[in-house]
Amino acid sequence: MNSLDEKGLNFNRKIKIDFEGGDLTSDAGLLLYKEFDEKIGFSQTIRENLYVEDSSAEARTHKNEDIVIQRIYQRIAGYNTDDHADELRNDPTFTKVLGKEALASQPTISRFNSRVSTETLKSYQQINELLLDKIYAVERLDHIVFDLDSTNFETHGEQYGSNYNSHYGSNGYHPLLMFDGLTGDLIKAELRSGNVYTSRQVVRFIGPVLKRYLKSYPYMTRFIRADSGFAVPALYEIAEQLETFYAIRLKANSTLYKLATELTEKMEKLCKRDLFSYHVIYGEFMYKASSWKTERRVVVKIEKPEGKMLSNYTFIVTNMSLFPEDVVKFYCNRGTMENFIKEGKLGLSFDKMSSTDFIANANKLQEMVLAYNFNNWFRRLCINKTTMKSMTIETIRMKFIKVAAKIVKGGRYLKFRLCSSYPYKQMFLKILDNIEALPVTI
């Protein structure tokens, strides 16, 4: 019998369409993330430590912590706006992964946004630290590189704290971010007004982190890496006090050029012999700016590009004992941080701050930090041992999350029957094996 809802197609009369395929989902790959979640206690840590002042919390159908977990899973799957929750309310994968009959709706999420506070913000940061501890228990790290940077979150509306930033030439926020340059983990993030200077309150931002790692992980060698926007004496001083190495670029000035005179003369001699070829010289000297309490080592690189007449100077203040060339190479590797920021913006919509309330947006950023790290840990611990270890989250979605499946309910089991023609079946099973091999960190 033909369904009353069956439709034919004019281009081929033999093709019919109906909506009687049963319970289907297009995001079956989220089951991998849920399995990983259970191994590291991701959702459990959120449930145990999220703080939201809410006198009616016990009476709510959708608990505050469940809403946060739902939004993180939505972001992992590419559903980055609150409105997407309405479209996913009865999706079989999401309801099973989240253990709910139906997902929280967009109005419910909006009401949650109005309840968050600065205390919620602190609890998010604590959750991130607790989860980082769990990951370090699984994968011991002997070195950590604190890459500091700021970026632009462009805004389009009446968001409180949004201001014009002349460097980016737009209105927005100017958040401060700190990644581990070796693993890509997002150690800390802070939303700031759009018109603040790059290094504003950087010592207050990084100080507690350095103290935590010195106390909890004394065996880790710690490094700070940052551009000239963070070249402030207080940052050097706290790094030295807390036994942390640093390599921070300095803005060129007449004194630095003068101290590099000997190297400049060497470059001039090279250019006299061969003006058009590429040349590079490394060196070092001791330097004390007027605002510094003591002199410090400065490494310099003078580089003349091929076919150019003028040389480029790079000055880096450091307390590292490496050769000048190695210090410069170490500093230049901070370029990987741009890829981490791009991953956050393009893959998880870091820069989409839609609320008019600053605290709500600041909390939303912390939620994004957890989503970013959840995916980064999944990639590091579960995909890293495969040939696809360098995939961005967008590629992971396409290959391992957006997997078609039919849900079949039996007497004892609920089966997700994945697409028979799925091209990454063996890799999917390999990732599942990698998850099962991880130690339980709950």
Secondary structure in CASP SS format (residue, H / E / C, confidence):
PFRMAT SS
TARGET T0000
AUTHOR 0000-0000-0000
METHOD secondary structure of the structure
MODEL  1
M C 1.00
N C 1.00
S C 1.00
L C 1.00
D C 1.00
E C 1.00
K E 1.00
G E 1.00
L E 1.00
N C 1.00
F C 1.00
N E 1.00
R E 1.00
K E 1.00
I E 1.00
K E 1.00
I E 1.00
D C 1.00
F C 1.00
E C 1.00
G C 1.00
G C 1.00
D C 1.00
L E 1.00
T E 1.00
S C 1.00
D C 1.00
A C 1.00
G C 1.00
L H 1.00
L H 1.00
L H 1.00
Y H 1.00
K H 1.00
E H 1.00
F H 1.00
D H 1.00
E H 1.00
K H 1.00
I H 1.00
G C 1.00
F H 1.00
S H 1.00
Q H 1.00
T H 1.00
I H 1.00
R H 1.00
E H 1.00
N H 1.00
L C 1.00
Y C 1.00
V C 1.00
E C 1.00
D C 1.00
S C 1.00
S C 1.00
A H 1.00
E H 1.00
A H 1.00
R C 1.00
T C 1.00
H C 1.00
K C 1.00
N H 1.00
E H 1.00
D H 1.00
I H 1.00
V H 1.00
I H 1.00
Q H 1.00
R H 1.00
I H 1.00
Y H 1.00
Q H 1.00
R H 1.00
I H 1.00
A H 1.00
G C 1.00
Y C 1.00
N C 1.00
T C 1.00
D C 1.00
D C 1.00
H H 1.00
A H 1.00
D H 1.00
E H 1.00
L H 1.00
R C 1.00
N C 1.00
D C 1.00
P H 1.00
T H 1.00
F H 1.00
T H 1.00
K H 1.00
V H 1.00
L H 1.00
G C 1.00
K C 1.00
E C 1.00
A C 1.00
L C 1.00
A C 1.00
S C 1.00
Q H 1.00
P H 1.00
T H 1.00
I H 1.00
S H 1.00
R H 1.00
F H 1.00
N H 1.00
S C 1.00
R C 1.00
V C 1.00
S C 1.00
T H 1.00
E H 1.00
T H 1.00
L H 1.00
K H 1.00
S H 1.00
Y H 1.00
Q H 1.00
Q H 1.00
I H 1.00
N H 1.00
E H 1.00
L H 1.00
L H 1.00
L H 1.00
D H 1.00
K H 1.00
I H 1.00
Y H 1.00
A H 1.00
V H 1.00
E C 1.00
R C 1.00
L C 1.00
D C 1.00
H E 1.00
I E 1.00
V E 1.00
F E 1.00
D E 1.00
L E 1.00
D E 1.00
S E 1.00
T C 1.00
N C 1.00
F E 1.00
E E 1.00
T C 1.00
H C 1.00
G C 1.00
E C 1.00
Q C 1.00
Y C 1.00
G C 1.00
S C 1.00
N E 1.00
Y E 1.00
N E 1.00
S C 1.00
H C 1.00
Y C 1.00
G C 1.00
S E 1.00
N E 1.00
G E 1.00
Y E 1.00
H C 1.00
P C 1.00
L E 1.00
L E 1.00
M E 1.00
F E 1.00
D E 1.00
G C 1.00
L C 1.00
T C 1.00
G C 1.00
D C 1.00
L E 1.00
I E 1.00
K E 1.00
A E 1.00
E E 1.00
L C 1.00
R C 1.00
S C 1.00
G C 1.00
N C 1.00
V C 1.00
Y C 1.00
T C 1.00
S C 1.00
R C 1.00
Q C 1.00
V H 1.00
V H 1.00
R H 1.00
F H 1.00
I H 1.00
G H 1.00
P H 1.00
V H 1.00
L H 1.00
K H 1.00
R H 1.00
Y H 1.00
L H 1.00
K H 1.00
S H 1.00
Y C 1.00
P C 1.00
Y C 1.00
M C 1.00
T E 1.00
R E 1.00
F E 1.00
I E 1.00
R E 1.00
A E 1.00
D C 1.00
S H 1.00
G H 1.00
F H 1.00
A C 1.00
V C 1.00
P H 1.00
A H 1.00
L H 1.00
Y H 1.00
E H 1.00
I H 1.00
A H 1.00
E H 1.00
Q H 1.00
L C 1.00
E C 1.00
T C 1.00
F E 1.00
Y E 1.00
A E 1.00
I E 1.00
R E 1.00
L E 1.00
K C 1.00
A C 1.00
N C 1.00
S H 1.00
T H 1.00
L H 1.00
Y H 1.00
K H 1.00
L H 1.00
A C 1.00
T H 1.00
E H 1.00
L H 1.00
T H 1.00
E H 1.00
K H 1.00
M H 1.00
E H 1.00
K H 1.00
L H 1.00
C H 1.00
K H 1.00
R H 1.00
D C 1.00
L C 1.00
F C 1.00
S C 1.00
Y C 1.00
H E 1.00
V E 1.00
I E 1.00
Y E 1.00
G E 1.00
E E 1.00
F E 1.00
M E 1.00
Y E 1.00
K C 1.00
A C 1.00
S C 1.00
S C 1.00
W C 1.00
K C 1.00
T C 1.00
E C 1.00
R E 1.00
R E 1.00
V E 1.00
V E 1.00
V E 1.00
K E 1.00
I E 1.00
E E 1.00
K E 1.00
P C 1.00
E C 1.00
G C 1.00
K C 1.00
M C 1.00
L C 1.00
S C 1.00
N E 1.00
Y E 1.00
T E 1.00
F E 1.00
I E 1.00
V E 1.00
T E 1.00
N C 1.00
M C 1.00
S C 1.00
L C 1.00
F C 1.00
P H 1.00
E H 1.00
D H 1.00
V H 1.00
V H 1.00
K H 1.00
F H 1.00
Y H 1.00
C H 1.00
N H 1.00
R H 1.00
G H 1.00
T H 1.00
M H 1.00
E H 1.00
N H 1.00
F H 1.00
I H 1.00
K H 1.00
E H 1.00
G H 1.00
K H 1.00
L H 1.00
G H 1.00
L H 1.00
S C 1.00
F C 1.00
D C 1.00
K C 1.00
M C 1.00
S C 1.00
S C 1.00
T C 1.00
D C 1.00
F H 1.00
I H 1.00
A H 1.00
N H 1.00
A H 1.00
N H 1.00
K H 1.00
L H 1.00
Q H 1.00
E H 1.00
M H 1.00
V H 1.00
L H 1.00
A H 1.00
Y H 1.00
N H 1.00
F H 1.00
N H 1.00
N H 1.00
W H 1.00
F H 1.00
R H 1.00
R H 1.00
L H 1.00
C H 1.00
I H 1.00
N C 1.00
K C 1.00
T C 1.00
T C 1.00
M C 1.00
K C 1.00
S C 1.00
M C 1.00
T C 1.00
I H 1.00
E H 1.00
T H 1.00
I H 1.00
R H 1.00
M H 1.00
K H 1.00
F H 1.00
I H 1.00
K C 1.00
V C 1.00
A C 1.00
A E 1.00
K E 1.00
I E 1.00
V E 1.00
K E 1.00
G C 1.00
G C 1.00
R C 1.00
Y C 1.00
L E 1.00
K E 1.00
F E 1.00
R E 1.00
L E 1.00
C C 1.00
S C 1.00
S C 1.00
Y C 1.00
P C 1.00
Y C 1.00
K H 1.00
Q H 1.00
M H 1.00
F H 1.00
L H 1.00
K H 1.00
I H 1.00
L H 1.00
D H 1.00
N H 1.00
I H 1.00
E H 1.00
A H 1.00
L C 1.00
P C 1.00
V C 1.00
T C 1.00
I C 1.00
END
